[in-house]
Amino acid sequence: MERLSWSAAGADLPSACYRSPAPWRWVVVCEALSQRVRPSCGQGSDADAAVFHMTQGCCAALRKWRLGPNMPGMKHHLYILTGASRGMGLAMAEQLLQAGHALLCISRNANPALESAAQKAAVPLTQWTHDLADGTGAAARLSDWLEDQNPDDLASVSLINNAGVIPPILPMSQSQPADLAWALRVGLEAPMALCAAFLGATQSWTLPRKVLNISSGLGRYAMASQAGYCAAKAGMDHFTRCMALDEALQDHGARVCSLAPGVIDTDMQVQLRGAAGEAFPDQAKFLQLKAHGQLSSAPQAAAQVLAFLGRPDFGDKPVADVRD
């Protein structure tokens, strides 16, 4: 969980409680109570001092039980997921809301339904609203956050770079440089920066670490009017190969893979089917995929991707296809 600060005396107890999933709420309650009595401590009030130390003790005990249905002392699996507010990213986030898991999602927008589902499942969820066109800022934030985590609480940690964008579907001669730069910032620069932050902040951790970069067949096969997206995914594949070589030299190196998830019926497919035919010669292929029922649903694709992440041979191939 991202740490909550209740340094101001008189914190609003009800809103503090209900902003957090149970039983983390009880930690918030104890912290808020301890701050309310703190001003009196040291000023001759033995009763206030006793309450302060009692609530602080409760906080310490409850923090060990902050992972919902897990037993005290049980380690959990931490997942960091980008692009989790919709599409396959949202489906992965929903499927990761399981006992023994904790989830940090980074997206342009938070998803209230995902928050509600996490509260019902009593799974710790943190949602950061961050535009990944600012990959450097997201990476710095992630590095600081990971430095505050205790690896002794974790059974494993995984980074899933799922976010990506398709710039306007046009031939290079008609593309705007700003659109191409945007596609590369979100689809290539941000994943690279987040990988660097993740691997650097966790380098001393001896627990299993994984990086799953969601690539595309278009990173391996060229397509007209798709230069920005193809370049981002091709770059993702190749930097993942380099990263795998780096991690192979480490005593407890991370397992990494750039994975093509198959053809999925998401908003990106809608963009491709809706492109102008004269600017996008392959439009008919995508129309046929939809018409013939050859697209995976987002939940189906998410299940396949997460199953691949859980395979014992994950990372043996730094570049792979979910259908392998």
N, C-alpha and C positions, 0 to 999 in steps of 0.2 A: 504494500500500500504506500501511496505517497503520504509522507508524514503531514499531519494536521497540526497547526500551531494555535495554541489557545493562551498566548502570553498576556492578552488584554484581560484585566479583571472584569467580571460581569459579562462573560461570554453568554450568548443567548442559548440556554441549555436545550430547549426543545428542538430548535432548528439544527443545532450541532448534532443532536442525537439522530435525527431522521435524515440527515445528509449522508449517513454512513450505513452500510449493511450490517445487520446483526450477525455475530455478537460484537463486531468492532464498535457499534454504537456505545457499548458499555465502557470501552476505553475512553471514548470521547466524553461521556458523562463524567467519569472519574476525573479526567483532566480538567474539565470545565469547573467541577466542584473544587478541586484543589486550588485553581487559580482564584476562585471567589474568596477562599479563606486565606490565601497567601498574604494579602496586605496586613492582616492582623497578627501573623506569625512574627515572633521576635519582639512584640510589643506588649508582652506580659499576659497574653491570652493562652493559657495552657490548653483550654478546650479547643480553640481554633488550631493550635499546633497539633493536637492529637488527631483532629479531623484531617488536617493537611497530610500528615504522615500516613494515616490510614488510606486516604484516597490515592496517594502516590503508590502505596503498596499494592492496592487493587489494580492500578494501571500496569504495574510491572507484571503482576500475575496474569492479567487478562491479555496482555500483549503476546504472551506465549500461546494464547488460545484464539488468536485473531483470525484464524483461517476457517471460520464457520464450522462445518461438520467434522473437521479433522480432530483427532485426539490431541491433547497437549503434547508438544514435543515432536509431532509428526512433521516430516519435511514435505515441502510442496514443490510443484513444478511451475516455474515462472515462464510466461509467454509474453513476448513483446511483439505487437502486431501493428503494421501500418495499413492505412486504407481500410479501416474496419467499420466504417459507417454505412456501407452499402455493398451490394453485389457479393462476390465470393468472399471478400474480406469480412463482411458482416456475418455471412454463414459460418465462416471459420470461428469468429469470435463467439457466436452462439453455441457452437459445438464444443468449444473449449471451456464453457461454463460447467465444469464438473468438479466434484469433491477432490481435493488435493491439488487444485490448480489455483493460480493467481494470474491476473491478466492486466497488462498495460496496453492500451490502444492509442495510436497516434493518427489523427485524421483531421481534415479541415473542419469537420462538424462532429459534435458529440451525438450519440444516438440514445434518446431517452428510453426507448423500448429495450435496448440492450442493458441499460442501467437497471430497469425494473426486473429484467430476467436474472441479472446477477444478484439482486437483492433476494429474489425468491429462492435462488439456488444457494444463497449464502456463500457466494464465491467472491473474493476480493477483486474488484474491478476499478481501475483508474483510467479515465479518458482524458487525453490531452487534445485540445483543439490547436492544431499547428499546421500551417500550410507548408507542405514539404517542398515547395519551391525555395524555401529557406532551409535547405538541408544542413547548413553549417550550424544554424541556431538550434535545430532539432537535435543534432548530434551532441552539441555542448550540453543541452538540457538532459539528454539521456545519460551522458557520462557522469554528470553530477548526481543524478538519481541513482545510478548503479553503485556509485561510491558509498551511498548511504544504506545500501542493502547488506544484510548479513548472510554470507554464503553458507554459514552453518545451518540456516533455516531452509535451505534449498536442496531438492533432490536433483534438479537440472534447471537449465535456463536456455531458452530458445528465442532467437530473433527471426521474425518472419517479415521480410520486405515484400509487401504485396501491392503497395500503392503504385499507380502508373496512370498516365494520361495519353490520349491520342490527340495530336494537334490537328488543325483543319486538314481534311483529306484532299490534298492538292499535289500536283507535281512540284518538284523542287523549284522550277522556274516561276511558279506562282505563289510559293510559300513565303510567309513573312519571317524574317530572322528572329523576331521576338517570340513567335510561336514555336519555332524549332528550339530555341534556347530554353523555353519553358518546359517542353517535353523532355529535354535532356537533364534539366535541373531536377525535375520530379522523378523521372524514370531511371536516371543513372547517377547523377551527383549525390542525391539524397541517400540512396541505398549504400553507395560507397562510404559516405560520411558516417552513416549510422553503423555500418559494419566496423569501421575504424574505431568509433567510440565504444561499441559493444566489446570488441575483442581487446581493446586497450584497458578498459575498466575492469574486465573480468580475467585478465591474463594470469593472475596469481591464483585463481579459483581452480580447485582440483576436481570439481564436480563435472558431469557431462555438460558440454556446451554445444549448441547447434546454431547454424545460420542457414535459413531457407530463403533463397531469393526466388520470387515468382517471375519466371521468364515467359517466353512465348515462342511458338514455332516461327514467328516472324523475326525472331532474333537469329534464326538459322537459315531462313529462306527469304530472299528479297521479294518485295512486292511494290509495284508502282504506286506512287502517291502516298507511300507510307515511310518515307526516309527517316523522319524524326523518331517514330516509334520503333522501327526496325533497328536503327542505330543504338537507341537506348538499350534494347534487349540484347543486342549482340555485344554491346559493351558490358552489360551485366554478366553475360555468360563468361566473357574472357577475364574480367576482374575476379570472378569467382574461381576460375582456374588458378590464377595467381595467388589468391588468398588460400586456396587449398595447399599449394606448395609451401607457403609461409607457415601455415598451421601444422603441417606434417613435421616441421623441424622443432616444434615445441613439445615439452614433456607431456603436457596435458592439452594438446591442441584441440581446437574446435573442429567439429565435423561440419562441412559446408557443402551446399549443393544449389545450383541454379536450375530450377525445375520448370519445364513447360507443362501447364496443367490441362492441356487439351482445349477443345473448342467449347466455350461456355456461353450460355444465353444471358448476357449481361448488358449494361448500358453501352459498353463499347461495341458490341455486336449491333445494337440499334443504330449507332453512329455509322458503322460500315455499311449496313443495309440501306441507310437513308442517304448515303453520299450520292452526289451527281454522277451518273453513269459515264459521262464524257470525261470526267476528271479521274474516275476510279475504274479502270478496266476490269478489275476482279469483283466488282459489285455483285454480278450474277452468281458467283460461287457462294457468297454469303447468303444471298436470297434462297438458294437451293438448299443450303444446310438447314435453314430454318424451316423451309417448306417440307423437307423430308425427315424432320424430327431427329436430326443428327447432332443437335446441340445438347450438352449436359446442362442440367439446372445448376444454379449456384450451390445449393446444398449438396447435390451429388458430387460436384467438383471439389467442394471443400472437404467432404469426407474422404475422397481419394487422396487429396493433397496431405491431409493430416495423417492418414494411414501410411503414406510414403515417409513422412517425417518420423513416424514411430518405428519404421523398419530397422532391424539390426544392422543392415548393410547401408543405411543412410550415410551419404558422404563418400562411399567407395568410388562413385563417379561424381566428379564436381559439376558436370553438366548432364542432365538426364531429362527424361520425359515420364510423366506420371503413368503412361501406358507401358513403360519398360517392365 
